[in-house]
Amino acid sequence: MSNTHKDPISKSLYAGLRTEAQERLELRDYTDHNLNERLRSTGVEAKEIINLSVRPDNWIPGVELMPRRVHRQRQRGHFGEIVRLEENLMQKMGFSPKQWSSALMYSGTMKGFHIHPPYVPPDHKPEDWFRRQFIDEPENYSLRDYRKEQWEMSFFLLGTVELFLVDERAGMPRRQMRVVIDGDDSPGDNNAGVIIPPGVAHAFRAEGSADLLLVYGTSTTFRAEFEGRLVSSVERAEIDGDWIEYLGK
C-alpha cells in the first residue's frame, strides 16, 4: 500500500512549479492509521502489539510474539536471553524444537515466501479442523501434533527484520501481518521472538543497512517436502540477458 496521496495539494503553494511537475506532485501520508489497518498494510513494530490484552482483528491465529530480554553491556556489547523455559509460551504449548538452525541474510535482501504444510487428521475436513484448533479451542494445545507438521520459532540476533505473514489455511480468513523486529544489537522493547504455525506463509526482509542474523527452531528435523515456496523469485539471483542467451545455446 502506498503512503502517498494526491489530495489535498495547494495549487497556490506550488504555483512556482512547472505544470507537468504540479500534475505529478504527491504528498506523503503522515496520517496515524489505526493499529489494525497498519498491521495489515504498512506494518507495525513488535512492541506495539506484543503485550496487548486484546489482539487486533487482523492477528493470525496461532502466530505468537514473545518478548525478549536483551541486556546492554557497556563498552563490551550485549547479552540476549533466547528462552526461559519455565516461564515461556513454549512450555505451555508443549513445543520443543527438534532442530535449531541459523541463517544470514545480507542487507537489503529478502527470503520467502515459504510455507509448511499443516497436518489434518484423515477423518477431518481442513476447515473444521483449523477452526477447532485455533478458534474454538485455541489453548487446547493437545490438538497440535508437532511431530507431523513443522512449526517454526525465530529469534533475531543482528540487524532488523521486516516479517510478512499470510494465513493460507483452508477456511481461515486470509489475514496478513507485517511486523518489524529488532535484533539483539538494538536492545529495547522491540526485541521479540516469533512462533509461526504451518499453513501460514512467511517472508523476511533485512531492513536497513545491516545484515540480518537469525536462529530458528523447528518442531521437525529438516524435510524437503515441508519446505513449500510461494512467489519466492526474490531468492534467485538474476542473470544478465546476454548470459541467458549464451547459456541457452
C-alpha positions in Angstrom: 0.0 0.0 0.0 1.3 3.4 -1.0 1.8 6.0 1.7 1.4 8.9 -0.7 -1.7 10.6 -1.9 -2.8 13.3 -4.4 -5.2 15.3 -2.3 -5.3 17.8 -0.9 -2.5 19.8 -2.5 -2.5 23.6 -2.5 -2.1 24.9 -6.1 -1.1 28.3 -4.8 1.6 26.8 -2.6 3.2 25.0 -5.6 2.4 27.6 -8.2 6.1 28.2 -8.9 6.5 24.7 -10.4 6.0 23.7 -14.0 2.5 22.5 -14.8 3.9 19.0 -15.6 5.6 18.8 -12.1 2.4 20.0 -10.4 0.4 17.2 -12.1 2.9 14.6 -10.8 3.0 16.0 -7.3 2.2 13.8 -4.4 2.2 14.3 -0.6 3.4 11.8 1.9 0.5 10.5 4.0 1.5 11.1 7.7 -1.9 10.0 9.0 -1.6 7.8 12.0 -3.9 5.0 10.8 -5.3 2.6 13.3 -3.2 -0.3 14.6 -5.3 -3.0 12.9 -5.0 -1.3 9.5 -1.3 -0.7 9.8 -0.7 -4.4 10.9 -2.2 -5.5 7.6 -0.7 -2.8 5.4 2.2 -0.5 6.2 3.3 -2.6 9.2 3.9 -2.1 12.9 6.7 -2.5 15.3 6.6 -5.6 17.5 6.5 -3.6 20.7 3.1 -2.1 19.6 1.4 -5.5 19.7 3.4 -7.8 21.8 1.6 -7.3 25.1 -1.9 -6.4 24.0 -4.7 -7.8 26.1 -7.0 -7.7 23.1 -5.4 -8.6 19.8 -6.2 -6.7 16.5 -8.7 -8.2 14.2 -6.0 -8.9 11.6 -4.0 -11.1 14.0 -3.4 -14.6 12.5 -4.5 -17.3 14.9 -1.6 -19.5 16.1 1.0 -16.8 15.5 2.8 -15.7 18.7 5.2 -12.9 19.6 7.4 -13.4 22.6 9.1 -10.5 24.4 12.8 -11.0 24.9 15.4 -9.7 27.4 18.5 -8.2 25.8 20.9 -6.7 28.3 23.3 -4.0 27.1 26.9 -4.4 28.4 28.5 -1.0 28.2 31.7 -0.9 26.1 31.6 -4.7 25.6 28.4 -5.5 23.6 25.2 -7.1 24.8 23.8 -10.3 26.2 20.5 -11.7 24.9 18.3 -14.3 26.6 16.7 -16.5 24.0 14.2 -18.5 26.1 13.5 -19.2 29.7 11.6 -22.5 29.5 10.0 -22.2 32.9 8.2 -19.0 32.0 7.9 -19.2 28.3 5.0 -19.9 26.0 6.9 -22.8 24.5 6.4 -24.8 27.7 2.7 -24.0 27.8 2.3 -25.0 24.1 4.3 -28.2 24.6 6.5 -27.1 21.7 10.1 -28.4 21.9 12.1 -27.9 18.7 13.8 -30.9 17.2 16.3 -28.9 15.2 17.9 -25.5 15.6 19.4 -23.7 12.6 20.8 -20.3 11.7 20.5 -18.1 8.7 22.3 -15.0 7.5 20.6 -12.5 5.1 22.6 -9.7 3.6 21.4 -6.2 3.9 18.6 -5.4 1.5 17.7 -9.0 0.7 14.5 -10.9 1.1 13.7 -14.6 1.9 10.4 -16.3 1.0 7.5 -16.5 0.9 7.7 -20.1 2.2 5.1 -22.2 3.9 5.0 -25.5 5.8 2.0 -27.9 5.2 -0.4 -28.3 8.2 -1.4 -31.8 9.3 -5.1 -32.6 9.1 -6.3 -35.9 10.6 -7.8 -38.2 7.9 -11.3 -38.1 9.3 -11.5 -34.3 9.5 -12.2 -31.6 6.9 -9.4 -29.0 7.0 -11.8 -26.1 7.5 -13.4 -27.8 10.6 -10.0 -28.9 12.0 -8.4 -25.5 11.8 -11.5 -23.8 13.3 -11.4 -26.2 16.3 -7.7 -25.8 16.8 -7.4 -22.0 16.5 -10.9 -20.5 17.0 -13.0 -22.8 19.2 -10.2 -24.3 21.4 -7.1 -22.1 20.9 -5.5 -23.1 24.2 -6.1 -26.9 23.8 -2.5 -27.5 22.7 -3.0 -31.3 22.8 -4.7 -30.9 19.4 -1.4 -29.9 17.9 0.8 -32.8 16.6 4.1 -31.2 16.3 5.7 -34.4 15.1 3.6 -34.4 11.9 3.8 -30.7 10.9 6.5 -28.1 11.0 6.1 -25.2 13.4 8.8 -22.6 13.5 10.1 -20.1 16.0 12.7 -17.5 15.1 14.9 -15.2 17.1 16.9 -12.3 15.6 20.4 -11.7 16.8 21.7 -9.0 14.5 20.0 -6.4 12.3 16.3 -5.6 11.9 13.8 -7.8 10.2 10.5 -6.9 8.5 8.4 -10.0 8.8 5.5 -10.7 6.5 2.8 -13.3 7.3 -0.2 -14.5 5.3 -2.8 -17.1 6.5 -3.3 -19.6 3.7 -5.1 -22.3 5.7 -8.4 -23.6 4.2 -11.4 -22.0 5.8 -9.5 -19.4 7.7 -9.8 -15.7 6.9 -6.8 -14.7 4.7 -5.3 -12.3 7.2 -1.9 -10.5 6.7 0.6 -9.3 9.3 3.6 -7.1 8.7 5.9 -6.6 11.8 9.3 -5.1 12.3 11.5 -6.7 15.0 14.9 -5.5 16.2 17.9 -7.8 16.7 19.9 -8.1 19.9 22.3 -5.4 18.7 19.5 -2.9 19.2 18.4 -3.7 22.8 14.9 -2.5 23.8 11.2 -3.1 23.8 11.2 -4.1 20.1 13.2 -7.4 20.7 11.0 -10.4 20.2 10.8 -14.0 19.1 8.0 -15.2 16.8 6.2 -18.5 16.5 4.8 -19.4 13.1 2.3 -22.2 12.6 2.2 -24.4 9.5 -0.1 -23.1 6.8 1.0 -19.5 7.4 3.2 -18.2 4.6 6.1 -16.1 5.8 8.8 -14.0 4.4 11.7 -12.0 5.9 13.3 -8.8 4.7 16.6 -7.4 6.1 15.5 -3.9 6.9 18.1 -1.1 6.9 21.8 -1.1 6.2 22.8 -4.1 8.4 22.9 -7.8 7.6 20.3 -9.9 9.4 21.3 -12.9 11.5 18.6 -15.2 12.9 18.4 -18.5 14.7 15.3 -20.6 14.4 13.9 -23.9 15.8 11.5 -26.3 14.1 9.2 -28.9 15.5 10.6 -31.4 13.0 14.0 -32.0 11.6 14.6 -30.8 8.0 12.4 -32.4 5.4 12.4 -31.0 1.9 8.8 -31.8 1.4 7.9 -29.5 4.2 9.6 -26.5 2.5 6.9 -25.2 0.2 7.6 -22.0 -1.8 5.3 -19.2 -2.9 6.4 -16.3 -5.0 10.0 -16.9 -4.0 11.6 -15.4 -7.1 13.5 -12.9 -4.9 15.7 -15.8 -3.7 17.0 -16.4 -7.2 19.9 -14.3 -8.5 19.1 -12.6 -11.8 21.3 -13.4 -14.7 22.3 -11.0 -17.4 20.3 -11.3 -20.6 23.4 -12.0 -22.7 24.4 -14.8 -20.3 20.9 -16.3 -20.6 21.3 -16.2 -24.4 24.8 -17.8 -24.3 23.8 -20.5 -21.8 20.8 -21.4 -23.9 22.9 -22.3 -26.9 
